[in-house]
Amino acid sequence: MLLAGVGIPVMAALNSALGARIGAAGAAASLFAVALCCSLTALLASRSTSWSAMAGIPVHLFAGGIFVAFYVLSITTLAPKMGVATAVLFVILGQLGTAAAIDHFGLLGAAKAAITPTRFVGLVLVTMGVLLARRPT
């Protein structure tokens, strides 16, 4: 997961540069074509997907794809305007707040994990960090 975290700002910088050259929508479409090729290669290599199980999966579970597209389009459009670090800081803030709410209420099938005072203080500190990082020097 640490490497996935390392990839987010690298991806944001690359997406931003590509979007500046061909536009956000063109960049997103190109990136998704590459991602599809990579995913299909992993799928074929793993041979672990039960295609018959696909018929019984609730449609709403595929909505994650909408969030992926929204993220790619957002970061590709906004990172050049606000800077990669600031864009990623806001992404992290959104991730932590939403993850805490999902855990607290056990939403979307997640195990419940209450927002404790310590967790709340951590979220406040991250929020303060985002605000400080955005503050002009």
N, C-alpha and C positions, 0 to 999 in steps of 0.2 A: 504494500500500500504506500510505503514511502516513495518508491519509484513512480507510482501513479501520481503522487503529489508533485514530484519533481517534473513530471511530464506536463502538468497543467500550465505553468508559466511558459515553458518552452513551446507548447502547442499554441498558446495565446500569441506569443511573439511571431511564430511562423504564420499563423492564420492572419494576423494583422498585416504582415508584409505581403502575403498573397492577396488579401482583400484590397490592399492599396493599389495593387497592379491590375486586378481583374474585377473588382467589385465584390461586395460581401456575398451576394447570392451565387455568383460564379465560383468564388472560393469555396463556399459551403458545398455546392454541388460537386466540385472537384474532390474535395476532401472526403465526402461521403462515398464517392466512387472508389477512392483508394481504400477507405475503411471497409467497404463491402468486399473488395478483393481480399483484404487481409482476413476478414471474418469468415468468408467462404473457405479460404485456405485452412484456417484453424478448424472449421467445422468438418471439412473433408478429412483432415488429419486425425481428428479426435474420434470420429465414428461413434460418438456417444449420444447423438440426438435421436430420440424416438419420434419419428415423423407421425406415427399414429396418435401420439399424445398431444400433438399440436391441435387436433380438432376439439379437444375438451378444454382448452385454455381460455379463460375469460378475456374478452377483447381489451378490457381496460388495462390488463397487464402489459400490453404493447405500447401504452402511452409514453413509456420511457423514451421511445424514439422521438417523440415530439419535444421532450425536454432536451434531448441531445441536439436536435436541430436548433432549438431556441438558444441554447448555450453557444453553439458554434457561430450562429449568425450574430448574436450579441457581442461576443468577444472579438469577432472579426470586424464588426462595425465600430465598437466603442474603444477598444484598446489603443488604436492609433490616436484617438482624441484625448483620452485621459491617461494614457501610459499603461504599460503592461502591469507594473506593480500595483497601481491603484485599482485597475480592473480586477486583478486576481484577488486583491484584498477584499473587495466587495463580494466576489464570488465566495471566498472563504467565510465571510460574515454571513452571507445567505445560507451557505451549507450548514454552518454550525447552528444557527438559529432554527432552521427547518429540521435538521436532524434531532435537535433537542426536543422540539415539539412532537415529532414523529415518535421518538422514544417515550416521551412523557405520557402520551395518550395511547401508545400502542397502535398507531395508525398503520394502515396498509400491511397488516400482518406482522409488524415488528414487535419484538418482546418489549414489555413496558419497563422503563427505567426513569424514575421520577427526576424532575429537575430539583436537585438538592441545592441548599444554599451555596455549597462549594462550586457546583456546576454553574449556577447563576452568576456568581462572581467571575468565573472564567469567561462566560459569555459577555459580561460587562467589560472585562479587560480587553477582550478581542475587539469589541465595538470601539473602545477608547483608542486602541491601536490603529484601527482604520481611520478614525477621525484625526489622529495625530499624523498619520502618514499622508493624509490629504491636505493637511495644513501647510500653507505656503511658508517658506523659511524667511 
